[in-house]
Each structure stands twice: as structure tokens, then as C-alpha cells.
Amino acid sequence: MAYDGFLRSGDDSIIVSAAVIVCSVFGRRVVVGWPLPTCDSSNGSSRMTVTYDVRLFGEVADRYLPVNLGRRSSIARRVVVRESDPEFKLIARAVEEAEVRDGEKLVAGWRVRRRYTDEEMRASRLVLLRIDAVIEPSGEECGTVYLEASACRHCGAGAVQDGALFLRQRGLRRGRDVQRTLGGEVVVSRRVVDLMKKHGVSPDLFGEVYIAKRAIELSTSYSQILTSQERVAASSHTRFGEHPFDDRREGVCPAGDTAGLNILSELTVVSGADIRAAGLMHTDRFVGNRLGLLRPERMIVMSQDLYRELLSAGVTGCSFERVHESTA
């Protein structure tokens, strides 16, 4: 996901998740906690609020930004901004100087949180599922097999999973209905499966999950969400890239399979009457990159009715965003 719940950097040494930033610093693994605060903002006619929680490499930030901007730790500087804040433009200028002009990595990681009124969410007939609960080890580390020959030779997207998903019990997070591994495998609780089936999601969309405890057992508590054949096309109005301060199209597949490294804006899809019929769909293109255990992922889109059902049930481990529609 390369979206929200798990964000990626173009620098191979950085992995960013919803809960932590993991940086490879001189061969050491450094973990920095990352709670996301609430912050109100306004974009004029809309009541949606947008907050960016940004981590900057401390020493690089010291050279390009005022020392009093954000909060400095031993290796990073944290800045919480809104797009309308002057600090946002200040960071964008620093990125232009450091990353584009001088080739120094400034942005270590970031997370965006969009908050909506109930009226705004009800007005959207499609809703994006953003998975906040990220788990490890991934399925690949636990014995899940992928047919790499089926993946795009340019971006590595689309490798077919061959057989069931294998995970370890210790990796699963208790009390989370929706979870995603570092490899992009999406696991949901039994009650989420039941709620989705109630709203017309095909039983064929749920795969078996085997859990390694003392022995490997077929799980009765979790299922994997498999890739739906119902697809929605991401519109050209959707912005993709590495981070919100840089308009360069990082990670675009020359064959068109991967749209970019991260989704930077709200998702806009090409409108069509046929998308009303399915309760759960996937985007036609992937987001992310193929690096180690990381794999490009399709984004998950659902109907308004299914969203309301999951919301009223208090489903955990995920959040939701409205989806816009356009003719192109």
C-alpha cells in the first residue's frame, strides 16, 4: 500500500510504516516511533481536513531548513504541517534544493491523514480502504509461493500467488480486523468476511490462511482478500509520486502496470455504471515498488453500502477515504 498504512521511499535504505520508521544507518536498524496527532485544517469549500506528519533526515534538514522548524531527535526531525501552511512551502523549497539540485535525501518518510464529515463520506458512492495495521513477517517469509515469471519485467508487479497464504501466529495483531503484511497480503477477520459476503462480495474472493503455531494449521479466524476481477481505473486526476513535496513521477512503470511509488492525493477513478454492481473492487494499476519483500499493490475500493456496514460494525485496523469520479 503503498498508501498511508505502509508508505515507501525511493531510497532503498528506508522503509516507512504507519507505526514506525525503519532506517538503515551505517548497517544498523534504527526504529523511531511515529504517533499521528490530530490537526484541523480547511481547504475552503470542502470541510475535509488534511494533516501531513513528516520525518526529515536530521543532519540534512539542519543544512536546508530553520533549526526551529519541527522537533529534532537524534537522527530525524519531525514536522506536522497542512498543505496551506507556509512551512509546507518551505519544506518543498528545501526538497528542491537538497534532493533535486544537490542529490541529498531530505524526506525520510511521511504520513497523511484526511478527515471527513459524515456528509462528505455519504456523498461518495465509492470509498477507498486504507489499511493501517501492518504486520510482519510477510507471507513470503513464511512459505507463501509466488510465480515471479508472471510479474511485470519492468516494475515487478503482478506476480501470481501460487496456493494459500502462510503466516506466523506471532505476527498477527490481536484486535485488528484488517491487516496487511509488508508484502501486501491483506488478511481480514471472520466477521469482516461475513459482513462483506452479506453485501454481495463473492466467497471466491477470500482465500485460506495457514497459521504457524507449534504446527501449521488452517485458520478459522482469518481469511485473505484475493484480487478481485472487478477493476476500477485510476484517473489522470490522481497524483502519484514519492512524497507530497515533489511533483516528479517516481516509480512509474514504462509498461503502465505501476502508477507510482505512493498515492499522494485522494483517489479519482474513471466513472462507469458497471462499478455500482460490485461491493469490493481493486484498482487496475498498482502502487509501490518491488524491493526485497515489498511488492507493488492494487488499492482496494468498496461500495458506499459496504463502507457503512464496516463503519457501523466498528471494524478495526483500517480507515477510509472518499473516492472521486471523473470521465477521464
N, C-alpha and C positions, 0 to 999 in steps of 0.2 A: 503495500500500500504505500505503496509509496505515497500515502496521503495521511496526514495527521497522526494516526495511531503509530505509524512507522515511517519516518522520513529519512531520505538518503542524501548523501553528499557526493559530489563528483570526485572528491578526493578519496582515494582508495583507503586511506588510513582512518576514516571516520564512519561510524555507524550511529545513527540517532534514532531513539525510540521515544514513545510517549512518556516513559518514566525516567530514562537515563540518557546521558550522552556517553558513549564509549569512545575514547580517543586512544590511538596508538602513539605514545610519546616515547621516543627512543626505545621502542620494543616493549614498553610496559603498558599494561591495561589500566587506564585511569577512569574511574566511574564518578560522574558528577550527578547528584540528584537534581530533578527538574520538576518541581510542582508548578502548576499553572494557576496564576492568580486570576481573579475576575477584574474586569476593567470595562467601564461603559464608554461607548463611542457612538457617533452618529454620522451617517453619510447623507444627510439632507432629507430627501423624500422618503427614504427607507428607514425603518426602525431597527434594522439589523445592526448589531454591534460586532466589531471585529477587533481582536487583540492579537498582536504578534509577540511571542516570547522568544527572544533571540539569544543565542550564545555566540560570542565572538572570541577568537583566539586572543588571549590577554596581551601578549607582547606586541602582536601586530596592531591590535586596537590602540595600544598606548602610543604608537607612532602616527596613527592616522585620525584619531578622534580625541576630543577633550577628555581629560582624565576624570572629570566629574560626571561623565555620561554613564549611567548604569552602575552596577555593583560589581566590583572586581574580586575574584577569588585568586587562588594561587596560579591557575592555568587559564582561566576564562573570565570573560566579562559578560554579565547578564543585563540585557536591556529589554524592557517591556514597553512597546510602542503601539500606537494606532497609525494607520496609513495617513491620516490627516495631521499628525504631529510633525513639527519641524525636525524632531530627532530622526524620524523616518527618512526624510530627505538628506539629512546629514550622514546617516549610515550609507545611503545609496551613493552619495558622492565619494565616500571613503572606499566603497567597494569598487567604484570606477577607477580610483587611483591605485588601490592596493592590488586587486585581483586582475583587472583588465590591463592596466598600464604596467604595473611592476611585477605581476605574477606571484604575489603573495596571498596566501589563503587567509581571509578575514572571517568569514562566516563559518562557524563550526557546526551549527545546527539551528533549527528553528521549529516553532510550532505555532499554528494559527487556531484560534477558537472563534467560531462565528455563532452568535446567539440570536435567536429569532423570537418574535412574538408568536403566540399560537395562531393568530390570524394569518401571519405570513406563511407559516408552515401549512395551514389548511388550504391556502390559495395555490399551492404547488401540487400538481397531480402526481408527480414523481419525487422520490426522496432518495438521497444518497446515504448509504450505510457507511459510517466511518468507524473502524474497529480500533478501540483504544487499548484493549488488553492484548499485549504482545508477549508471547511465551517462547521459551527455548528449553531443550534443543528442538531443532526442526525435524520434520518428518524424514528428511534425507539422512540425518544423523542417526535416526532410529531404525533404518532399514527400508524406508519407503523408496520405491524404484521409479526413476524417470527415464523415458526414452529420449535421450538427448538428440538423437538423429532427427527427431520431429520438430526441433526448435528452429527458430529463425537463425540463419547463419551469421546475420549481422548483429542482432541485439540479444540473441539467446532466449527470446520469449517463445512461449507456447509449447514447451516440452511436455509431452503427454505423460500423465501419471499412470504407471502400469501396476494396477492392483490396488489393494487397500492402503489406507494411511496408518502408519505405525508411529506411536508416540510413547513417551515415558510418563508415568503417573506423577512423578515429582515435578515435571514441567508445567502441568496444568494448574491454573489458578482457581482456587475454590471461590464459589460465589460469583463467578463470571459466566454469563450465559453465552457470550460471543467472544471468541478468542482467535488470535491469528499467530502463526509461527513466523520466525524470521524468513522462512522460505515462502511465505504467502499462503500456506494451507489454512483454511478457515474452518474452525470447529465450533459447533453450537450445541447447547444443552438439549435434552429431550423435550423440555417444554417449548423451546423455540421451534423445534421440528413440528410439534403438534400445532402450534399457532400458525406456522407457515402452511402446513397442509390444509388447515381449516380455511385458508384464504386462497386455495387453488394451486399452491405450489406442488408440482409433481413429486411423488415419492422417489422417482428416479434421480432427483437432484440431490439426494442425500446418500453419502457413501459410508461404508463401515469404517470404524476406527478401532484398531487393536492397541491396547494399553499394556506396556511392560511394567509389571509389578514384580513379584517373585517369579511369576511365569507370564507369558504373553496371553492376554485374554481379550475376547471381543467385548468392547464396551457396550453397556446398556444405558449409559448416561450421556454419551456424546455421539454425534454424527458429523461427518464432513460435508460442507456445502460444495458440491461439484459444479463445474462450469455449465451454466445454462446455455441452451441453444437459442434462447431469446436474447437478442442483442439490441443495444441502443448505440447510435453513432454519436460520438463526441463532436460537437460543433466547433467551427473555427473560432467561435467566441470564447472558448475555454482556453485559459492561459496555462501553459506548461513551462517548466524550466527547473533550475537548480534551487533557487531561493527567491523571495519576493523583491529583492533589491537589484536583480539582474535580469534584463529582458532577453539575454541570449538564450536560444532554444537548446539547452543542454540535454543530451541523451536522446535525440530524435533518431529513430531508425530509418535508414535510407530506403528500406523496403516498406515502410509505413506501419510496421507492426506495433512499435512502441511510440507513444505520443511525446514522451519526455521523461525526465528524471522524477519530477514531482508535479502534482497538480497545484497551481498557485492561486487560482480563482475558484469561484463557485463553478460547478459543472453545468454546462449548457449542452443539450442534446438536440439532434435534428428531430423535429416534431413529426409524428405519424400516428394515424389512427390505430395501427396494429399494436402499438406499445401499451394500449389500455388493457389488452386481454391478459397479459402475464402479470403475476403477482411479484415475481422476482426475475431480474434480468442482469446481464453483465454488459459492460461497455465493449465495443468492437475492438478497441485498441488497448494496449497495455500501458502501465505506468511503472517506472522503476528502471533497474539495470540488473544485469547478470554479473554477479561478483561474489565468488565464494559460495556461501549458502543462499545469498539473495537471488531472487528471481523476479522479473517483471510480472505485474499482477493486473488482472482486469478489475475495474471498480464495480461494486455491486449497487444496483439501483432497484428500488421497490415501489409498489403502488402506494397511493395515499392510504387506502384501506388497511393494508398490511402494516404500514408505519403506525397508524393509530392503534392498531391491535397490540403491537410490540410496546408502544409507549404506555398504553394503559396497563399493560401487564408488568411494567417496571423492569423490562429486560436490562441486564447489566453488561458491562464490558464494551459498550458501543455508544456512539452518538449519531445524530442525524443532521443532514443539511438539505435545504430545498434544492431542487434541480430546475433550471430554466430550460425553456424550449425555444427553438428558432427554426426558420425554414432552411437554413444552410449553416 
